[in-house]
Amino acid sequence: MGLLDLLFGNKNNMIKDFQTRGAIIIDVRTTKEYSQGAIKGSKNIPLQNISTKIQEIKKLNKPVITCCASGMRSGSAASILKNNGIDAVNGGGWASLNSKL
């Protein structure tokens, strides 16, 4: 186990755990970015709209894996969701996340 795993937990294990619990994937890139390629079955909610969709996401009653192009915006989105009582994890860049699923 590396130092980053000790500090942040193993993201791959967290993603697998979320998957087993029926997690939804929310891609927080812009609509244009999303239309150029995305994880099959993911929902596109751009980061700038995530705060207005909190109640809608809560109603799904599922954990959430966020993704974007590089992991920066999805990190912000995961924090917003967690701060609103939603079980969320930053999945990082969508292409990298897609290869782990």
Secondary structure, 3 states (H helix, E strand, C coil): CCHHHHHHCCHHHHHHHHHHCCCEEEECCCHHHHHCCCCCCCEECCHHHHHHHHHHHHHHCCCEEEEECCCHHHHHHHHHHHHCCCCEEEEEEHHHHHHHC
